[in-house]
Each structure stands twice: as C-alpha cells, then as structure tokens.
Amino acid sequence: MPGKFELKKSADGQFFFNLKAANGQVILSSERYTEKRSANDGITSVQTNAPDDGRYQRKESAGGQLFFVLTATNGQTIGTSEMYTSAAARDQGIESVKTNAPGAPTDDLT
C-alpha cells in the first residue's frame, strides 16, 4: 500500500493534512488553513517539492530533538515532521517523504 495524504477538518473549522507512509505513520503535517482549497494547494505543493532535497531544512528543537521542515520555492513552510532522536532517523523520514509524496492519493476526511 502506498503512502497517502489525509485531509481533515479541525474542531475550530480549519483544514489541515497529514502525509502518511505506507505503514500508516504520519511523516509530515501541514499548517492550518482557513479554506479547503488552500489545504489542497498545500498538498499539491508537497507533491511538487518533496523530491528536491534542497527544499528540506534540517533543524533541532530547543529540547535537542531533531526534525525537518519542507519548504516551497518561495521559502514558505508547507510541512513539518515529527520529532526524531537521531539524525539518521530524521534523514530516513525525509527519504520517506520523497518516496511517498509524489503521486500520493488524497483521502478527504472532511
């Protein structure tokens, strides 16, 4: 089973999506959007930008955990990863996004 995007609506009425790997684990989460169309545009942007390693910012939280941010060509954040305990695990997460995002279907759960 390939990865997929899950489009959801939060309790406050905003839209967001998660990219899930084939094993069901969330590997990338979006910001909140006021319009469903904008969330769908965010999914398209992830699909377009995911294969480009230059779009990933590898970061460290204040607590020392590692994560990554996927950015669009304009530098805007389009997705943020979970927290990782090692650089190797974070880099595997990036590779998973690169593999799963392009062409992944969207499961609209709104």
C-alpha distances in whole Angstrom, upper triangle without the diagonal:
4,7,9,13,14,18,21,24,26,29,32,30,28,25,22,19,16,14,11,9,5,8,9,13,15,15,18,20,22,26,27,28,31,29,26,26,27,24,22,24,23,19,20,22,19,18,21,22,19,20,23,24,28,26,25,28,28,30,31,32,36,35,33,30,28,25,24,25,24,26,27,30,32,32,30,28,24,22,23,21,21,24,24,27,27,27,24,22,22,22,19,18,19,17,14,15,16,13,10,13,14,13,11,11,13,14,17,19,22
4,7,10,13,16,19,23,25,28,30,29,27,23,20,16,14,11,9,7,5,9,10,12,13,13,15,17,19,23,25,25,28,27,24,24,24,21,19,21,19,16,17,19,16,14,17,18,15,16,20,21,24,22,22,25,25,27,29,30,33,33,32,28,25,23,22,22,20,23,23,26,29,28,27,24,21,19,20,19,20,23,23,25,25,25,22,20,20,19,16,15,16,14,11,12,12,9,7,9,11,10,7,9,11,12,16,18,21
4,7,10,13,16,20,22,25,27,25,23,20,17,13,10,7,5,4,4,8,8,9,10,10,11,14,16,19,21,22,25,24,21,21,21,18,16,18,16,13,15,16,13,12,15,16,13,14,18,19,22,20,19,22,22,24,26,27,30,30,29,25,23,20,18,19,17,20,20,23,26,25,23,21,18,15,16,15,16,19,20,23,23,22,21,18,18,17,15,13,14,13,9,9,11,8,5,7,9,9,6,8,9,11,14,16,19
4,6,10,13,17,19,22,24,22,20,16,14,10,8,6,5,7,8,10,9,10,10,10,11,12,14,17,18,19,22,20,17,18,18,14,13,15,14,10,12,14,12,11,15,16,13,16,19,20,23,20,20,22,23,25,26,27,30,30,29,26,24,20,19,18,17,19,19,23,25,24,22,19,16,14,16,15,16,20,21,25,25,24,23,20,19,20,17,15,15,15,12,10,12,11,7,7,10,9,5,5,6,7,10,12,15
4,6,10,13,15,19,20,19,16,13,10,6,6,4,6,9,11,13,10,11,9,10,9,10,10,14,15,15,18,17,14,15,14,11,10,12,11,8,10,12,10,10,14,15,13,16,19,20,22,19,19,21,22,23,25,25,29,29,28,25,23,19,18,17,15,17,17,21,22,22,19,17,13,12,14,14,15,19,21,25,25,25,24,21,20,20,19,15,16,16,13,11,13,13,9,8,10,10,7,6,5,6,8,10,12
4,6,10,12,16,18,16,14,11,8,5,5,6,7,11,12,14,11,12,10,12,11,10,11,13,13,14,16,15,12,14,14,11,10,14,12,10,13,15,13,13,17,18,16,19,22,23,25,22,21,23,24,25,26,26,29,29,29,25,24,21,20,18,17,19,20,23,24,24,21,18,15,13,15,15,16,20,22,25,27,26,26,23,21,22,21,18,18,19,16,14,17,16,13,12,14,13,10,9,6,5,6,7,9
4,7,10,14,15,13,11,7,6,4,7,9,11,14,16,18,14,15,12,14,12,10,10,12,11,11,13,12,9,11,11,8,8,11,10,9,12,14,13,14,17,18,18,21,23,24,26,22,22,24,25,26,27,26,29,30,30,27,25,22,21,19,18,19,19,23,23,23,20,17,14,13,15,16,17,21,24,27,29,29,29,25,24,25,24,20,20,22,19,16,19,19,16,14,16,15,12,10,7,6,5,6,7
4,7,10,11,10,8,6,6,6,8,11,13,17,18,19,15,16,13,16,14,11,11,12,10,10,12,11,9,12,13,9,11,14,13,12,15,17,16,18,21,21,21,24,26,27,28,25,24,25,26,26,28,26,29,29,30,27,26,23,22,20,20,21,21,25,25,24,21,19,16,15,16,17,18,21,24,28,30,30,30,27,25,27,25,22,23,24,21,19,22,22,19,17,19,19,16,14,10,9,7,5,5
4,7,8,6,6,4,6,9,11,15,16,20,22,23,19,19,16,19,16,13,12,12,9,9,10,10,9,12,12,10,12,15,14,14,18,19,19,20,23,24,23,27,29,30,30,27,26,27,28,28,29,27,29,30,31,28,28,24,24,22,21,22,23,26,26,25,22,20,17,16,18,19,20,23,26,30,32,32,33,29,27,29,28,25,25,27,25,22,25,26,22,20,23,22,19,18,14,12,9,8,5
4,5,5,5,6,7,10,12,16,18,21,24,23,20,19,16,19,17,13,12,11,8,10,10,12,11,15,15,12,15,18,16,17,20,21,20,22,25,25,25,28,30,30,31,27,26,27,27,27,27,25,27,27,29,26,26,23,23,21,22,23,24,27,27,25,22,19,18,17,17,19,19,22,25,28,31,31,32,29,27,29,29,25,26,28,25,23,26,27,24,22,25,25,22,20,17,15,13,11,9
4,5,7,9,11,14,16,20,21,25,27,26,22,22,19,22,20,17,16,14,11,13,12,14,14,18,18,16,18,21,20,20,24,25,24,26,29,29,28,32,33,34,34,31,30,30,30,29,29,27,29,29,31,28,29,26,26,25,25,26,27,31,30,29,25,23,21,20,20,22,21,24,27,30,33,34,35,32,30,32,32,28,29,32,29,27,30,31,27,26,29,28,26,24,20,18,16,13,11
4,6,9,11,15,17,21,23,26,29,29,25,24,21,23,21,17,16,13,10,11,10,12,13,17,16,15,18,20,19,20,24,24,24,26,29,29,29,32,33,34,34,30,29,29,30,29,29,27,28,29,31,29,29,26,26,24,25,25,26,29,28,27,23,21,20,20,20,22,22,25,29,32,34,35,36,33,31,33,33,29,30,32,30,28,31,32,29,27,29,29,27,25,22,20,17,15,13
4,7,10,13,16,20,22,26,28,28,24,24,21,23,21,17,15,13,10,9,8,9,10,14,13,12,15,18,17,18,21,22,22,24,27,27,27,31,32,33,33,29,29,29,31,30,31,29,30,31,33,31,30,27,27,24,24,25,25,28,27,26,23,21,19,19,21,23,23,26,30,33,35,35,36,33,31,33,33,29,29,32,29,27,30,31,27,25,27,27,25,23,19,18,15,13,10
4,7,10,14,17,20,23,26,26,23,22,19,20,17,14,11,10,6,5,5,7,8,11,10,9,13,14,14,15,18,18,19,21,23,23,24,27,28,29,29,26,25,26,27,27,28,26,28,29,30,28,27,24,23,21,21,21,21,24,23,23,19,17,16,16,17,20,21,24,27,30,32,32,34,31,28,30,30,26,26,29,27,24,26,28,25,22,24,24,22,21,17,17,14,13,10
4,7,11,14,16,20,23,23,20,20,16,18,15,11,9,8,6,5,6,7,6,9,8,6,9,12,11,12,15,15,16,18,20,20,21,24,25,27,27,23,23,24,26,25,27,25,28,28,30,27,26,23,21,19,18,19,19,22,22,21,18,16,13,13,15,18,19,22,25,29,31,30,31,28,26,28,27,23,23,26,23,20,23,24,21,19,21,21,18,17,13,13,11,10,8
4,7,10,13,17,19,20,17,16,13,14,11,8,6,6,5,6,9,9,8,11,9,6,9,11,9,9,13,13,13,15,18,18,17,21,22,23,24,20,20,21,22,22,24,22,25,26,27,24,22,19,18,16,15,16,17,20,20,19,16,13,11,10,12,14,15,19,22,25,27,27,28,25,22,24,23,20,20,22,20,17,20,21,18,15,18,18,16,15,12,12,11,10,10
4,7,10,13,16,17,14,13,10,11,8,6,5,8,8,9,12,12,10,12,11,7,9,11,8,8,11,12,11,13,16,16,15,18,20,21,22,19,18,20,21,21,23,22,25,26,26,23,21,18,16,15,14,15,16,20,20,19,16,13,10,9,11,12,14,17,20,24,25,25,25,22,20,21,21,17,17,19,16,14,17,17,14,12,15,15,13,12,9,10,9,10,10
4,6,10,13,14,10,10,6,7,6,4,6,10,11,13,16,16,14,15,14,10,11,13,11,9,13,13,11,12,16,15,14,17,19,20,21,18,17,18,19,20,21,20,24,24,24,20,19,15,14,13,13,15,17,20,21,20,17,14,11,9,10,10,11,15,17,21,22,22,22,19,17,18,17,14,14,16,13,11,14,15,12,11,14,15,12,12,10,10,11,11,13
4,7,10,11,9,8,6,6,5,6,9,12,14,16,19,18,16,17,16,12,12,14,11,9,12,12,9,10,14,14,11,14,17,17,19,16,15,17,18,19,21,21,25,25,24,21,18,15,14,13,12,15,16,19,21,20,18,15,11,9,10,10,11,15,17,20,21,20,20,17,15,16,15,11,12,13,10,8,11,11,8,7,11,12,9,10,9,10,12,13,15
4,7,8,5,5,4,6,7,9,12,15,17,19,22,22,19,20,19,16,16,17,15,12,15,16,13,13,16,16,14,16,19,19,21,19,18,20,20,21,22,22,26,25,24,21,19,16,15,16,15,18,19,23,25,23,21,18,15,12,13,11,12,15,16,19,20,20,19,16,15,16,14,11,12,13,9,9,12,11,8,9,12,13,9,11,10,11,13,14,17
4,5,5,5,6,6,9,12,15,19,21,22,26,25,22,23,22,19,18,20,18,15,17,17,14,14,17,17,13,15,18,18,21,19,18,20,19,21,23,23,27,26,25,21,19,16,16,17,16,19,21,24,26,25,23,20,17,14,14,12,13,16,16,19,19,19,17,14,14,15,12,10,11,11,7,8,11,9,6,9,12,13,10,12,13,13,16,17,20
4,5,7,10,10,13,15,18,22,24,25,28,27,24,25,25,21,20,22,20,17,19,20,17,16,19,20,16,17,21,21,24,22,21,23,23,25,26,27,30,29,28,24,22,20,20,20,19,23,24,27,29,28,27,24,21,18,18,16,16,19,19,22,22,22,20,17,17,17,14,13,14,13,9,11,13,10,8,11,13,13,10,12,13,13,17,18,21
4,6,9,10,14,16,19,23,24,26,29,29,26,27,27,23,23,25,22,19,22,23,19,19,22,22,19,20,23,23,26,24,22,24,23,25,25,26,29,28,27,23,21,20,20,21,21,24,26,29,31,30,28,25,22,19,19,16,15,18,17,20,20,21,19,16,17,17,14,13,15,14,11,13,15,13,11,14,17,17,14,15,16,15,19,19,22
4,6,9,12,13,16,20,21,23,26,26,23,24,24,20,20,22,20,17,20,21,18,18,21,21,18,20,23,23,26,24,22,24,23,24,25,25,28,26,26,22,21,19,19,20,20,23,25,28,30,28,26,23,20,17,17,14,14,17,17,20,21,22,20,17,17,18,15,13,16,16,12,13,16,14,11,13,17,17,13,14,14,13,16,15,18
4,6,9,11,15,18,20,22,25,25,23,25,24,20,20,22,19,17,20,20,17,18,21,20,17,19,22,21,24,22,19,21,20,20,21,21,24,23,22,18,17,15,16,17,17,21,23,26,28,26,24,21,18,15,14,11,10,13,13,16,17,18,17,14,14,15,13,10,13,14,10,11,15,14,11,13,17,18,14,15,15,15,17,17,20
4,6,7,11,14,16,19,22,22,20,22,20,17,17,19,16,14,17,18,14,15,19,18,15,18,20,19,22,19,17,18,18,18,19,19,22,21,21,17,16,13,13,14,14,18,20,23,25,23,21,17,15,11,10,8,8,11,13,16,17,18,17,14,13,15,13,10,12,13,10,10,14,14,11,12,16,17,13,15,14,14,16,15,18
4,7,10,14,16,19,22,23,21,22,20,17,17,18,15,13,16,16,12,13,16,15,12,14,16,16,18,16,13,15,14,15,17,17,21,20,19,15,13,10,10,11,11,15,17,20,22,20,18,15,13,9,8,6,7,10,11,15,15,15,15,11,10,11,10,6,8,10,7,7,10,11,9,10,14,16,13,15,15,15,18,18,20
4,7,10,13,15,19,19,18,19,17,14,15,15,12,11,14,13,9,12,14,13,11,14,15,15,17,14,12,13,13,14,16,16,20,20,19,16,14,10,9,9,9,12,14,18,19,17,15,11,9,6,5,5,7,11,12,16,17,16,17,14,12,13,12,9,9,12,10,7,11,12,10,9,13,15,13,15,14,15,16,17,18
4,7,9,12,16,16,15,17,14,11,13,14,11,10,14,13,10,13,16,14,13,17,18,18,19,15,14,15,15,15,17,16,20,20,20,17,15,12,11,10,10,12,14,18,19,17,14,11,8,5,5,6,8,12,14,18,19,19,20,17,15,16,16,12,13,15,13,11,14,16,13,12,15,17,14,15,14,14,15,15,16
4,7,9,12,13,13,14,11,8,11,11,8,9,12,11,9,13,15,14,13,17,18,18,19,15,14,15,16,17,18,18,21,22,22,19,17,14,12,10,10,11,12,16,16,15,12,8,6,5,6,9,11,15,17,21,22,22,23,20,17,19,19,15,15,18,16,13,16,18,15,13,16,17,15,16,14,15,15,15,15
4,7,10,12,12,14,11,9,12,12,9,11,14,13,12,16,17,16,16,20,20,21,20,17,16,16,18,17,19,18,20,21,22,20,19,15,14,11,12,12,13,17,16,14,11,8,7,7,8,11,13,16,19,23,24,24,25,23,20,21,22,18,18,21,20,16,19,21,19,16,19,21,19,19,16,17,16,17,16
4,7,9,10,12,9,8,12,12,10,12,15,15,15,18,19,19,19,23,23,24,24,20,20,20,22,21,22,21,23,24,25,23,22,19,18,15,15,15,16,19,18,17,14,12,10,10,12,15,16,19,22,26,27,27,29,26,23,25,25,22,21,24,22,19,22,24,21,19,21,22,20,20,17,17,15,15,13
4,5,7,9,6,6,10,10,9,12,14,14,15,17,19,19,20,24,24,25,25,21,21,22,24,24,25,24,26,28,29,26,25,22,20,17,17,16,16,19,18,17,14,13,11,12,14,17,19,22,26,29,31,30,31,29,26,27,28,24,23,26,24,21,23,25,22,19,21,22,20,19,16,17,15,15,13
4,7,9,8,8,11,12,12,15,17,17,18,21,22,22,23,27,27,29,28,24,25,25,28,27,29,27,29,31,32,30,29,25,24,21,20,19,19,22,20,20,17,16,15,16,18,21,23,26,29,33,34,34,35,32,30,31,31,28,27,30,28,25,27,28,26,23,24,24,23,22,18,19,16,16,13
4,5,5,7,9,10,11,13,15,16,17,19,20,21,23,26,27,29,28,24,25,26,29,29,31,29,32,33,34,32,30,27,25,22,21,20,19,22,20,21,17,17,15,17,19,22,24,27,31,34,35,35,36,33,30,32,32,28,27,29,27,24,26,27,25,21,23,22,21,20,16,17,14,15,12
4,5,5,6,9,10,11,13,14,15,17,19,20,21,24,26,28,28,24,25,26,28,29,31,30,32,33,34,32,30,26,25,22,20,20,19,22,21,22,18,17,15,16,19,21,23,27,30,33,35,34,34,32,29,30,30,26,26,27,25,22,24,25,22,19,20,19,18,16,13,13,10,11,9
4,5,5,6,9,10,11,12,14,15,17,18,20,23,24,26,26,23,24,26,28,29,31,31,34,35,35,33,31,27,25,22,20,19,17,19,19,20,17,17,14,16,20,22,25,28,31,35,35,34,35,33,30,30,30,27,26,27,25,22,23,24,22,18,19,18,17,16,13,14,12,14,12
4,5,5,6,9,10,10,12,14,15,16,18,21,22,24,23,20,21,22,25,26,28,28,30,32,32,30,28,24,22,19,17,16,14,17,16,17,14,14,11,13,17,20,22,26,28,32,33,32,33,30,27,28,28,25,23,25,24,20,22,23,21,17,18,18,18,17,14,16,14,16,14
4,5,5,6,9,10,11,13,14,15,16,20,21,22,23,19,20,21,23,24,26,26,28,30,30,27,26,22,20,17,15,15,14,17,17,17,14,13,10,11,14,17,19,23,25,29,30,29,30,27,25,25,25,22,21,23,21,18,19,21,18,15,16,16,15,14,11,13,11,12,11
4,5,5,6,9,10,11,13,14,15,18,20,22,23,19,20,22,25,26,28,28,31,32,32,29,27,24,21,18,16,16,14,17,18,18,16,15,11,13,16,18,21,25,27,31,31,30,30,28,26,26,25,22,21,22,20,17,18,19,17,13,14,13,13,11,9,11,10,12,12
4,5,5,6,9,10,11,12,14,17,18,20,20,17,19,21,24,25,28,28,31,32,32,29,27,23,20,17,15,14,11,14,14,15,13,13,10,12,16,19,22,25,27,31,31,30,30,28,25,25,25,22,21,22,21,17,18,19,17,14,14,14,14,14,12,15,14,16,16
4,5,5,6,9,10,10,12,15,16,18,18,14,15,17,20,21,24,24,27,28,28,26,23,19,17,14,11,11,9,13,13,13,11,10,6,9,12,15,18,21,24,27,28,26,27,25,22,22,22,19,17,19,18,14,15,17,15,12,13,14,13,13,12,14,14,16,16
4,5,5,6,9,10,10,14,15,17,18,15,16,18,20,22,25,25,28,29,29,26,23,20,17,14,12,12,11,14,16,16,14,12,8,9,13,15,17,21,23,27,27,26,26,24,21,21,21,17,16,17,16,12,13,15,12,9,10,10,9,10,8,11,12,14,15
4,5,5,6,9,10,13,14,17,18,15,16,19,22,24,27,27,31,32,31,28,26,22,19,16,13,13,11,13,15,16,14,13,10,12,15,17,20,24,25,29,29,27,27,25,23,22,22,19,17,18,17,13,14,15,13,9,9,9,10,11,10,14,14,17,17
4,5,5,6,8,11,12,14,14,11,13,16,19,21,24,25,28,30,29,26,23,20,16,13,10,9,7,9,11,12,10,10,7,10,13,16,19,22,24,27,27,25,25,24,21,20,21,18,16,17,16,13,13,15,14,10,10,12,12,14,13,16,17,19,20
4,5,5,5,9,10,12,13,10,11,14,16,18,21,22,26,27,26,23,20,17,13,11,8,8,8,11,13,13,11,10,7,7,11,12,16,19,20,24,24,22,22,20,18,17,17,14,12,13,13,9,9,12,10,7,8,10,10,12,12,15,16,18,19
4,6,6,8,10,13,14,12,13,17,19,21,24,26,29,30,29,26,23,19,16,14,11,11,10,13,15,16,15,14,10,11,14,15,18,21,23,26,25,23,23,22,19,18,18,15,13,13,12,9,9,10,9,5,4,7,8,10,11,15,16,19,20
4,6,7,8,12,13,10,13,16,19,22,25,27,30,31,30,27,24,20,17,15,11,11,9,10,13,14,14,13,11,13,16,17,21,23,24,28,27,24,24,23,21,19,19,17,14,15,15,11,10,12,12,8,7,9,11,13,14,18,19,22,23
4,6,6,9,9,7,9,12,15,18,22,23,27,28,27,24,21,17,14,12,8,7,6,8,11,11,11,11,9,11,13,15,18,21,22,25,24,21,21,21,18,16,17,15,12,13,13,10,9,12,12,9,9,12,13,16,17,20,21,24,25
4,6,7,9,7,8,12,14,17,20,22,26,27,25,22,19,15,12,11,7,9,9,11,14,13,14,12,10,10,12,13,16,18,19,22,21,19,18,17,15,13,13,12,9,9,10,6,5,8,9,6,7,11,11,15,16,19,20,23,24
4,6,9,8,10,13,15,19,22,24,28,29,27,24,20,17,14,13,10,12,12,12,16,16,16,15,14,14,15,15,19,21,21,24,22,19,18,18,16,13,14,13,9,9,10,8,5,8,10,8,7,11,13,16,18,21,23,26,27
4,5,6,8,11,14,17,21,23,27,28,26,23,20,17,14,13,10,10,10,10,14,13,15,14,13,14,15,16,19,21,21,24,22,19,18,19,16,14,15,14,10,10,13,11,8,11,13,11,11,15,16,20,21,24,26,28,29
4,5,6,9,10,14,18,21,24,25,23,21,17,15,11,11,9,10,12,12,15,14,15,14,14,14,15,15,18,19,18,21,18,15,15,16,13,11,12,12,8,9,12,10,8,12,14,13,13,17,18,22,23,26,28,30,31
4,6,8,10,14,17,20,23,25,23,21,17,15,12,11,9,9,10,10,12,11,13,13,14,14,15,16,19,20,20,22,20,17,17,18,15,13,16,15,11,13,15,13,12,15,17,16,16,20,21,24,25,28,29,31,32
4,7,10,13,17,19,22,24,22,20,17,14,10,8,6,5,7,7,10,8,10,9,10,11,12,13,17,18,19,21,20,17,18,18,15,13,15,14,10,12,14,12,11,14,16,13,14,18,18,21,22,25,26,28,28
4,6,9,13,15,19,20,18,16,13,10,6,6,5,6,9,11,13,10,11,10,10,10,10,10,14,15,15,18,16,13,15,15,11,10,13,11,8,11,13,10,10,14,15,14,15,19,19,22,22,25,26,27,28
4,6,10,12,16,17,16,14,11,9,5,5,6,8,11,13,14,10,11,10,11,11,10,11,13,13,14,16,15,12,15,15,11,11,14,12,10,13,15,13,14,17,18,17,19,22,22,25,25,27,28,29,30
4,7,10,14,15,13,11,8,6,5,7,9,11,15,16,17,14,15,13,14,12,10,10,12,11,11,13,12,9,11,12,8,9,12,11,9,13,15,14,14,18,19,18,20,24,23,26,26,28,29,30,31
4,7,10,11,10,9,6,5,6,8,11,13,16,18,19,15,15,13,15,13,10,10,11,10,10,12,11,10,13,13,10,11,14,13,12,16,17,16,18,21,21,21,23,26,25,28,28,29,30,30,31
4,7,8,6,6,4,6,8,11,14,16,20,22,22,18,18,16,18,16,12,12,11,9,9,10,10,10,13,13,10,13,16,14,15,18,19,19,20,23,24,23,26,29,28,30,30,31,32,32,32
4,5,5,5,6,7,10,12,16,17,21,24,23,20,19,16,18,16,12,12,11,8,10,11,12,13,16,15,13,16,18,16,17,20,21,20,22,25,25,24,27,30,29,31,30,30,31,31,31
4,5,7,9,11,14,15,19,21,24,26,26,22,21,19,21,19,16,15,14,12,13,13,15,15,19,18,16,19,21,20,20,24,25,24,26,29,29,28,31,34,32,34,33,34,34,33,34
4,6,9,11,15,17,21,23,26,29,28,25,24,21,23,20,17,15,14,10,11,11,13,15,18,17,15,19,21,19,21,24,24,24,26,29,28,28,32,34,32,34,33,33,34,33,34
4,7,10,13,16,19,22,25,28,28,24,24,21,23,20,16,15,13,10,9,8,10,11,15,14,13,16,18,17,18,21,22,22,24,27,27,27,30,33,31,34,33,34,35,34,35
4,7,10,13,17,20,23,26,26,23,22,19,20,17,13,11,10,6,6,6,8,9,12,11,10,13,15,14,15,18,19,19,21,23,23,24,27,30,28,30,29,30,31,31,32
4,7,10,14,17,20,23,23,20,20,17,18,15,11,9,8,6,5,6,7,7,10,9,7,10,12,11,12,15,16,16,18,20,21,21,24,27,25,28,27,28,30,30,31
4,7,10,13,17,20,20,17,16,13,14,11,8,6,6,5,6,9,9,9,11,9,6,9,11,9,9,13,13,13,15,18,18,17,21,24,22,24,24,25,26,26,28
4,7,10,13,16,17,14,13,10,11,9,6,5,8,8,9,12,12,10,12,11,7,9,11,9,8,11,12,11,13,16,16,15,18,21,20,22,22,24,25,26,27
4,6,10,13,14,10,10,7,8,6,5,6,10,11,13,16,16,14,16,14,11,12,14,11,9,13,13,11,13,16,16,14,17,20,19,21,21,22,23,24,25
4,7,10,11,9,9,6,6,5,6,8,12,14,15,19,18,16,17,16,13,13,14,11,9,12,13,9,10,14,14,12,14,17,16,19,18,21,22,23,24
4,7,8,5,5,4,5,7,9,12,15,17,19,22,21,19,20,20,16,16,18,15,12,15,16,13,13,16,16,14,15,18,18,20,20,22,23,25,25
4,5,5,5,6,6,9,12,15,19,21,22,26,25,22,24,23,19,19,20,18,15,17,18,14,14,17,17,14,14,17,18,20,19,22,23,25,25
4,5,7,10,10,13,16,18,22,24,25,28,27,24,25,25,22,21,22,20,17,19,20,17,16,19,20,16,16,19,20,22,22,25,26,28,28
4,6,9,10,14,16,19,23,24,26,29,28,26,27,27,23,23,25,23,20,22,23,19,19,22,22,19,19,22,23,25,24,27,27,29,28
4,6,9,12,13,16,20,21,23,26,25,23,24,24,20,20,22,20,17,20,21,18,18,21,22,19,19,22,23,25,24,27,27,28,28
4,6,9,11,15,18,20,22,25,25,23,25,24,20,21,23,20,17,20,21,17,18,21,21,18,19,21,21,23,22,24,24,25,25
4,6,8,11,14,16,19,22,22,20,22,21,17,18,20,17,15,18,18,15,16,19,18,16,17,20,19,21,20,22,22,23,23
4,7,11,14,17,19,22,23,21,22,21,17,18,19,16,14,16,16,12,14,17,15,12,14,17,16,17,16,18,18,20,20
4,7,10,13,15,19,20,18,19,17,14,15,16,12,11,14,13,10,13,15,14,11,14,16,15,17,15,17,18,19,19
4,7,9,12,16,16,15,17,15,12,13,14,11,10,14,13,11,14,16,15,13,17,19,17,19,18,19,20,20,21
4,7,9,12,13,13,14,11,9,11,11,8,9,12,11,9,13,15,14,13,17,19,17,19,18,19,21,21,22
4,7,10,12,13,14,11,9,12,12,9,11,14,12,12,15,17,16,16,19,22,19,21,20,20,22,21,23
4,7,9,10,12,9,8,12,12,10,12,15,14,14,18,19,19,19,22,25,23,25,24,24,25,25,26
4,6,7,9,6,6,9,10,9,11,14,14,15,17,19,19,20,23,26,23,26,25,26,28,27,29
4,7,9,7,8,11,12,12,14,16,16,18,20,21,22,23,26,29,27,29,29,30,31,31,33
4,5,5,6,9,10,11,13,14,15,17,19,20,21,22,25,28,27,30,30,31,33,32,34
4,5,5,6,9,10,11,12,14,15,17,18,20,21,23,27,26,29,29,30,32,33,34
4,5,5,6,9,10,11,12,14,15,16,18,20,22,25,24,27,28,30,32,32,35
4,5,5,6,9,10,10,13,14,15,16,18,21,24,22,25,25,26,29,29,31
4,5,5,6,9,10,11,13,14,15,16,19,22,21,24,24,25,27,28,30
4,5,5,6,9,10,11,12,14,15,18,21,20,23,24,26,28,29,31
4,5,5,6,9,10,10,12,14,16,19,18,21,22,24,27,27,30
4,5,5,6,9,10,10,12,15,18,16,19,20,21,23,24,26
4,5,5,6,9,10,10,13,16,15,19,20,22,24,25,27
4,5,5,6,9,10,12,15,15,18,20,22,24,26,28
4,5,5,6,8,11,13,12,15,17,18,21,23,25
4,5,5,5,8,11,10,14,15,17,19,21,23
4,6,6,7,11,11,14,16,19,21,23,25
4,6,7,9,9,13,15,18,21,23,25
4,6,8,6,10,12,14,17,19,22
4,6,5,9,10,13,16,18,20
4,6,9,11,15,17,20,22
4,6,9,13,15,18,21
4,7,10,13,15,18
4,7,10,13,15
4,6,9,11
4,6,9
4,6
4
